[in-house]
Amino acid sequence: MIKAVDWQEGVLWIIDQTLLPHRVERRALTDYRGVAEAIRSMRVRGAPAIGVAAAFGVVLGAREILEKGEDFPQKFEEVLSTLAKTRPTAVNLFWALDRMRRVYEQSEHRTPKEMLRALEATAVRMLEEDIQANRAMGQYGQQLLQDGWTVLTHCNTGSLATVSYGTALGVIRAAREAGKEIKVIADETRPRLQGARLTAWECLEEGIPCTVIADGAAASLMRQGRIQAAIVGADRIARNGDVANKIGTYMVALACQAHQIPFYVAAPLSTVDLSLASGEEIPIEERPPEEITHIEGVRIAPEGVKVYNPAFDVTPAELVTAIITERGIAYPPYEKSLPSLFEQANKRFDRVPW
Amino acid sequence: MIKAVDWQEGVLWIIDQTLLPHRVERRALTDYRGVAEAIRSMRVRGAPAIGVAAAFGVVLGAREILEKGEDFPQKFEEVLSTLAKTRPTAVNLFWALDRMRRVYEQSEHRTPKEMLRALEATAVRMLEEDIQANRAMGQYGQQLLQDGWTVLTHCNTGSLATVSYGTALGVIRAAREAGKEIKVIADETRPRLQGARLTAWECLEEGIPCTVIADGAAASLMRQGRIQAAIVGADRIARNGDVANKIGTYMVALACQAHQIPFYVAAPLSTVDLSLASGEEIPIEERPPEEITHIEGVRIAPEGVKVYNPAFDVTPAELVTAIITERGIAYPPYEKSLPSLFEQANKRFDRVPW
C-alpha cells in the first residue's frame, strides 16, 4: 500500500500529490517551513494526512530551534503558528498541533533532548494511530456496503489523504478485502481534480474498478439506479453532525437524499470538533482563483473574470445517514452519538488518546 | 452583439467556440461536411445555433449536388443524414432538418435553382426567427427576475449558443436592458467548460457582472442565500416538461428545490418535442472520454482509467418552476401548457411556422 506520509531517520517523506498521476515523486522535508509550504500548496493533503504531517513539522521545528540554540518558547510558538496558518478548515491540523503543544507543555522536567524525543514519539504514534484508525473505520464501515454495490465517492480519501489506508476509500477497500464486489464511481472533484487525479490513480494501482465522471453527472447516475451509496471523508464535523468536506460534497448529499441513497461519512474522531455547535461555525477556506481559471497551468477562463473558489462546503447533519469512525458508527441524532463515541474512547484509553 | 452564426453571400460563418476565450476566430464553412464536423466537434454549439447551422448545411449540400449534377433525391438524403448524425440530443437539429426536407418535398414544381433559393430563404428565415424568438423569450422571461437578484446559470445559453441574443442568458440580458441590476453566477460546466470559457467571456464583453464557480459550489452558495434564481437553456423538452440539458443541470435543479429557489428553463418552441411523452425517451449523447481525462489537451487523469461522459441529463418536470418560450411562459402542468403554446403559435401564423 502507498505510504503518503512517512518518517525515516529524522526526515519527513511525502508523495508530492501535485505531480500525480503523472509522476510518483517522493519529497524529503527536513524543515518546518517546507512542511507548511507542502500543506498550503496541497503537495500533502487530506485532513488526516495534514494532521500527521503537521505533527512532524513541529518535530522538525523543535529540532531546528535546539540546534540553533534559539529561545525555545518564543520560537516554538512561531513554528506552531506557521503550521496552523496553512489551511483553516481541516480540524485535524489544529488537533495535531494542540497535541504536540501539550507534549511540550508537559516537558518542563525534561532535558531539551528528552523533549524532542517525546515530540517525535508522539508524532510517530499519531502516524501509527492513523493507520489503525483507518483500519478500524474500514471494519466498521464495510458492514454498511453490500456485495455488488457501486459506490460514489468525492475528492480523494484513500491512502493519499491519510498516512496509508484511507477513510472513505478505506471503507471501500475493507469491503473488497471482505470479499464484496464493490465498484467505485469517482467524481472528478473540481477544482483540484483529486478524484480524477488521485482516487482514479489509487484505484488503478490496486485493481479497484473505478469510473471517473464529471461532478455534474452524479445525480443523473443515481436517477438511473447506477449508484447504491455515496461515501465521503470530512475535514471537520461539528457536534450536531454537520460535515465540512470538499466543495461539491453537499450537492452529492442532496442528490442522495432525492434518490433515497445512503450518504455516509468516514472520518477519525480527530475530525470531530465538539467545540462547534453546528457547521455554521466552521471556517471555510477560500483558495486562489487560479484553481478555477487555470488547469495544470493552462488558462481556461477569460482574463479579468471574477471567481469564487471555496475549498469546502457544509453538508447539514440531516442529510448524513451515518458517520463512520474508528470507534464505531454514529447515527442521528449526532448530538448524542458523537459525544458518546468520545466517551468510549476515553474509557478505553483511560485518558483522551491525544 | 456577437453573431455566432451568420450567412453572407453563400458562406456560413461561425465563431469557432473551441478557441474561445483565447481567440475570437471566425470560420467560413462552404461545404456541408464542414458544417457537420463543426457541429460534432462543438465549434458551433447550443441547441438553437446547431439547428440554424444545420439548415445552412443543407443549403450548402443542395448547392453542391446541383453544381456537380448528382442524383438529387439520393444525395440530398445523404446530406440530411450526415448532418443528423452529428449530435443526438438537441432536437433543434432534427427540427431544422425536417423543416428543410419539407421545403424540398414541396419543390416538385420548382426548377433546381428555385428550390435552392427556397432552401436558402428558409434557412435565412430560421436565422432571423431565432433572434426574434430570443428577444421574445427575453421579454417574457425578464419579468420573472427581480431587480438586485443574483442568478445562477449553467453551460452557455447566450449569443454563442444561438444566432445572437441567447435563451437563458438572453433573459438575463433583457432584464438588465429593462434596468434591473442582475448579477450572474456561472457554473464552469465540466467537462467542456462552456460556463468558464463562453458565458464568462460573453459577460465580460458586455459588462454583465459575472462570477465563475466550480459546478460543485452551486448548492453551497444557495444555502448562503447568495443565489435568488437559476435559469438554464434546454436541448430537448418532452411533452410532460422533462428537460434534457447540459450534464449537471439536474443537480442544479435539485439544489434549487432544496433551497426553494425558482428553477427556470428558457428555450424556443423548436426545443419542445411533443412526440416524446417524457424525458426517459430522450436519447442522451455520450461523448469521448478525453473530455474528462484531458483539459485543453493536457492529461489530468491516469492512463487506462474508465470514464462515463454523458453530455446531458434530464431534469424531471416537477423541479421546473416555469419554461420560458417565445410564445409565453409555460407553468405546470406542462402536459397542458406546452401544447397550448403551440396552438397559439399555429393560430398566429395560420399554419405551423415551420
Contacts between the chains, C-beta under 8 A, distances in Angstrom:
chain1	res1	chain2	res2	distance
A	21	B	301	6.9
A	21	B	302	3.7
A	22	B	299	7.2
A	185	B	308	7.7
A	187	B	216	7.9
A	188	B	190	6.9
A	188	B	292	6.5
A	188	B	301	7.5
A	189	B	216	7.4
A	190	B	188	6.8
A	190	B	190	5.8
A	190	B	214	4.3
A	190	B	215	6.4
A	190	B	216	6.3
A	191	B	214	5.0
A	193	B	300	5.5
A	193	B	301	7.9
A	196	B	292	6.9
A	196	B	293	7.4
A	196	B	300	5.5
A	196	B	301	4.3
A	196	B	305	7.8
A	197	B	300	6.0
A	197	B	301	6.6
A	197	B	302	7.6
A	200	B	301	5.2
A	200	B	302	5.5
A	200	B	305	4.4
A	201	B	302	4.6
A	203	B	305	7.8
A	204	B	302	5.5
A	204	B	304	6.0
A	204	B	305	6.0
A	209	B	306	7.5
A	210	B	305	6.6
A	210	B	306	6.6
A	211	B	305	7.9
A	211	B	306	4.4
A	211	B	307	6.5
A	211	B	308	5.2
A	212	B	292	5.8
A	212	B	293	7.5
A	212	B	301	5.7
A	212	B	305	5.6
A	212	B	306	7.1
A	212	B	307	5.2
A	212	B	308	7.7
A	213	B	292	7.3
A	213	B	307	7.4
A	213	B	308	5.2
A	213	B	309	7.4
A	214	B	190	4.3
A	214	B	191	5.1
A	214	B	215	7.5
A	214	B	247	6.1
A	214	B	248	6.9
A	214	B	292	6.2
A	214	B	309	7.1
A	215	B	190	6.4
A	215	B	214	7.4
A	215	B	215	4.9
A	215	B	216	4.8
A	215	B	248	7.2
A	215	B	251	8.0
A	216	B	187	7.8
A	216	B	189	7.3
A	216	B	190	6.4
A	216	B	215	4.8
A	216	B	246	7.9
A	216	B	247	4.9
A	216	B	248	2.3
A	216	B	249	7.7
A	216	B	251	5.7
A	216	B	313	7.6
A	217	B	247	5.3
A	217	B	248	7.2
A	217	B	308	6.9
A	217	B	309	7.8
A	217	B	310	6.1
A	217	B	313	7.1
A	218	B	251	6.8
A	219	B	250	4.9
A	219	B	251	4.5
A	219	B	254	5.9
A	219	B	313	7.2
A	220	B	247	6.7
A	220	B	250	5.6
A	220	B	251	7.9
A	220	B	310	6.5
A	220	B	313	3.8
A	220	B	314	7.4
A	221	B	308	7.4
A	223	B	250	7.2
A	223	B	313	7.9
A	223	B	314	7.7
A	246	B	216	7.8
A	247	B	214	6.1
A	247	B	216	4.9
A	247	B	217	5.2
A	247	B	220	6.7
A	248	B	214	7.0
A	248	B	215	7.3
A	248	B	216	2.4
A	248	B	217	7.2
A	249	B	216	7.7
A	250	B	219	4.9
A	250	B	220	5.5
A	250	B	223	7.2
A	251	B	215	8.0
A	251	B	216	5.6
A	251	B	218	6.8
A	251	B	219	4.5
A	251	B	220	7.9
A	251	B	251	5.4
A	251	B	254	7.7
A	251	B	255	6.1
A	254	B	219	5.9
A	254	B	251	7.7
A	254	B	254	5.4
A	254	B	255	5.9
A	254	B	258	5.2
A	255	B	251	6.1
A	255	B	254	5.9
A	257	B	258	7.9
A	258	B	254	5.2
A	258	B	257	7.9
A	292	B	188	6.5
A	292	B	196	6.9
A	292	B	212	5.8
A	292	B	213	7.3
A	292	B	214	6.3
A	293	B	196	7.4
A	293	B	212	7.5
A	295	B	295	4.4
A	295	B	296	6.9
A	295	B	298	6.9
A	295	B	300	7.0
A	296	B	295	6.9
A	296	B	298	4.6
A	296	B	300	6.4
A	297	B	298	8.0
A	298	B	295	6.9
A	298	B	296	4.6
A	298	B	297	8.0
A	298	B	298	5.7
A	299	B	22	7.2
A	300	B	193	5.5
A	300	B	196	5.5
A	300	B	197	6.0
A	300	B	295	7.0
A	300	B	296	6.4
A	301	B	21	6.9
A	301	B	188	7.5
A	301	B	193	7.9
A	301	B	196	4.3
A	301	B	197	6.6
A	301	B	200	5.3
A	301	B	212	5.7
A	302	B	21	3.7
A	302	B	197	7.6
A	302	B	200	5.5
A	302	B	201	4.6
A	302	B	204	5.5
A	304	B	204	6.0
A	305	B	196	7.8
A	305	B	200	4.4
A	305	B	201	8.0
A	305	B	203	7.8
A	305	B	204	6.0
A	305	B	210	6.6
A	305	B	211	7.9
A	305	B	212	5.6
A	306	B	209	7.5
A	306	B	210	6.6
A	306	B	211	4.4
A	306	B	212	7.0
A	307	B	211	6.5
A	307	B	212	5.2
A	307	B	213	7.4
A	308	B	185	7.7
A	308	B	211	5.2
A	308	B	212	7.7
A	308	B	213	5.2
A	308	B	217	6.9
A	308	B	221	7.4
A	309	B	213	7.4
A	309	B	214	7.1
A	309	B	217	7.8
A	310	B	217	6.1
A	310	B	220	6.5
A	313	B	216	7.6
A	313	B	217	7.1
A	313	B	219	7.2
A	313	B	220	3.8
A	313	B	223	7.9
A	314	B	220	7.4
A	314	B	223	7.7
